[in-house]
């Protein structure tokens, strides 16, 4: 895990939130899953789920923060099974986001970064 942290483009902010994901593309399209959010950064988001997307797959993320639920287009960049469990750590990046979605994410991250640790 240390090696993975050294490769980060931007610092992570730990956050507790719920999300759902819906996969897109030729394989496994329309598959839906519940997720828990582990962390978020200016380059992407880390989730845990029992139904992961495939690396490289487009994912529609529905992210709930407080009473605000937003749909955000993402790309699956990392999927790692946790031991022998049925849970996976998933990394999604913001490269498929619209300018409006990026503006919302920037606002959320600014607020999270200003909170005391």
Buried (B, 14 or more C-beta within 10 A) or exposed (E): EEEEEEEEEEEBBEBEBEBBBBBBBEEEEEBEBBBEBBBBBBBBBBBBBEBBBEEEBBBBBBBEBEEEEBEBBBBBBBBEEEEEEEBBBBBBBBEBBEEEBEEBBEEBBEEBEEEEE
